[in-house]
Amino acid sequence: MQVKTIPLFILAASLTAGTALANEDLAKKNGCMACHGMNKKTVGPAYQDIAAKYKSDAGAAARLAQHVRAGSKGVWGSISMPPQTGISDGDLATVVAWMLKQ
């Protein structure tokens, strides 16, 4: 019996892709994708634009989680983000961390 080995980089890439899809599904489940797109502005900014803006900000995850939880106004223009109180703390942390990696 011959055992096939999977190169580590292929395994890592497939696991990363699976995690990214799971996190995108989590964003969809919590209604985030209703106003935010991956790489295109809809009602709110695209995730890639948010990630680029906060790329070198060490406190971005906590600040963004607060913006999501409490809502925000004037950060990305005149459209306000309403408070998102229905998302669990765990889902919120996961989605924000995933978003900042876009």
N, C-alpha and C positions, 0 to 999 in steps of 0.2 A: 504494500500500500504506500503510495507516494503522498506525502503531505505537502500541500501548496502553501507557500508563505506569501503574505501580502507585504509589499514594501511599506515601511513605516510612514513615509510621506503620503502614500495613498490612503492608508488607514486614518491618519490625522486629518487629511482633507475631507474624507467622508464624514468623520465625526464632527468636524467643524461645520460642514454644510448642514448636517442634521440638526445641530444646535441652532444654527442661524434660522433654519426653517421653523423649528419649534418656537423660537423667540418671536419670529414674525407672526406665527399663529397666535402666540400669546398677546401680541399687540392688536391683532385683529379681534380676538376674543374680548378684549377689554375696550374696544371701540376706538382705539388710537388711529387706526388706518382710515377711519371715516373722515378725518381732517388732515392727516399727514401722509405723504407718499414717501417712497424710498429715495427717489432722486428727482422728484418734481414737486414743486409747491402746489398745494391744493388750497384748502382754507387756511391751513397753517404751513409752516416751513417744512421742507423735505428733511428727512432724517440725515441725509448726507450733508446738508447745509448746517444743520444743528451740530453735527459732529465736527465739521470744519471750524465753526465759530468757537467751539469750546475745546479744541484740540489740545491746547497747552495749559488748560485751566484745571489745576489739581482738585479744586472744589466743585467742579461742574456737576458731578453725579448728584451730590446732595442738593445743590441749588436747583437743578432741573427737577428732581423729585419733589421739591417744595413747590416749584412752579406748577407741576402737574396736580399735586394734591390740593393746593390752595387756589389755583388759577393765577393768571398773570395778565398784565395789560401793558402795551407799549414796548414789549421786548422785541417783537418782530413786525412792528407796524401798528396800525390802528385797530386791527381785529384782536379782541381779547380771547384768551383761553379760559373757558369756564372751569371751575374746580372739578376735579375728577375724584370724587369721594368713594366710588364703588370699587376701585381697583385695590386689591390687597397690597399690603406692604411688600410682600415677597415678589408678587408680579410686577409691582412698580419698580423695585430695585433691579429686577431682571431685564425689564424692557428698557430702562434708562441705560444700564450698562451695555446692552446690545446696541442701542441707538448710537451711543458714543463711539462704537467701533465701526460705524458705516463709513 
